[in-house]
Each structure stands twice: as structure tokens, then as C-alpha cells.
Amino acid sequence: EVRLVESGGGLVQPGGSLRLSCAASEFTFSDYEMHWVRQAPGKGLEWVSYITSVNTVYYADSVKGRFTISRDNAKSSLYLQMHSLRAEDTAVYYCAREAYGSTCFDYWGQGTLVTVSS
Amino acid sequence: SYVLTQPPSVSLAPGQTARITCGGDNIGSKRVHWYQQMPGQAPVLVVYGDSDRPSGIPERFSGSNSGNTATLTISRVEAGDEADYYCQVRDTSSDHWGYVFGTGTKVTVL
């Protein structure tokens, strides 16, 4: 069974940095495009960032210039480096796999909570 | 940027049919996907490519997409269907290329 496990969330002060990780298993990680999606408390889903199997990256306007997505195919891991964090970045961050040949997210991790507060 | 609009809530009795709309400019030209999210849990894909179901999703879940509206239909609603539902597309037509989620609809089974 495909598994995605996020880690690295926590409490950080405004302006601070945090690095999220997502460990993937039970599928050939290098073959898939991967995403980060977030959900602020009590709010809807917001797409954050995307990395292709050949390391092309895209970002939502709300995080462009502050967040960096990367992957290590040898470790089957996805990362999100977050800088200049703001209160509005407070959310549960999910990593999600894009289904092969589609534009949907077929598997999601359980999420990791990032809280930006002083 | 591309906007997907859903009704905030839908309430219905068990056994009825829920129809959740997702409105977007010429959404019929895009592939629409739908997710179910139970409280405190990660989203689950229930319909992809407008009308296909992943394995394990009941036939009661179906989708359609035409013009400016996509629709998720849940037939014979059960108490276990109570959740938030989100539509999603990939937008490559605007300056803000990216993946877009709808505003979400809370389904309540009375």
C-alpha cells in the first residue's frame, strides 16, 4: 500500500524557517510528480507547490520566493523548505502524489501541522 | 487566477441524492477531480477525470462536467458520507498556472 508520511512541523516565530519532509514508500517514487497542499485551521485546501519527476518546480503565488520544494529520489523523500514564515502560513501541510497520467492527487499523507506564532 | 465556487453546505436525509456543484469559467474544458475529507483526516479521491471512480469507491459516487459547472452526485446518501467535499482542477490557461481547489461543501446527513 502506498504510504506518505510527513514530518517536521511545529511552532515557529514569524519570520522564521522550517523544513518539512515527506517519506514515501511502496511505490517507485522517482516516477511520480509530487505536491504539497495545505489547509489552514477551519479552512479549505490550498495547493502550495509541485515538483516533476525531472525537478521542474511550480509554486502558488502566496509562497513564491519564500518556499522551496525539492526531492531526493534515492531516499524516496520530498521536502519543503519554508522561509520568512507568516501567521497566514499556519496550516496542516500534506504531501500528495499526483496520479500517473492525470492531474489529480491519488494518495495523501496524514499531514503535519505548522503553527506560525510569537 | 482561476476560481472554483461550491455551495458552502448541503443537508439531506439518508437515502436522498446529494448534488454538489463546482462552478468555474469553462470548467467543461478541464478535467475535474473530487475529494472527500472527513473531520481530522486527509482528503480522499472519490472521482477523477470528471466521472471515473478510483478502486474502492462505491458506485453511489458519480461525476459530470459540462459548460461552466461540474457536479458530484452521491446517490442513496448514508450517514458515513457526511464530510467536506472539494473539487479540483489544474489551470494552465491563466498567468497563475497551478492547481486549484474549490471552496468546499459540507455535506450533512440529517
Interface residues (C-beta under 8 A of the other chain):
Chain A: H35 V37 G44 L45 E46 W47 Y50 Y58 Y59 A60 D61 Y94 A99 S102 T103 C104 F105 D106 W108 G109 Q110 G111
Chain B: S1 R31 H33 Y35 Q37 Q41 A42 P43 V44 L45 Y48 G49 P54 D84 Y86 Q88 V89 R90 H96 W97 G98 Y99 V100 F101 G102 T103 G104
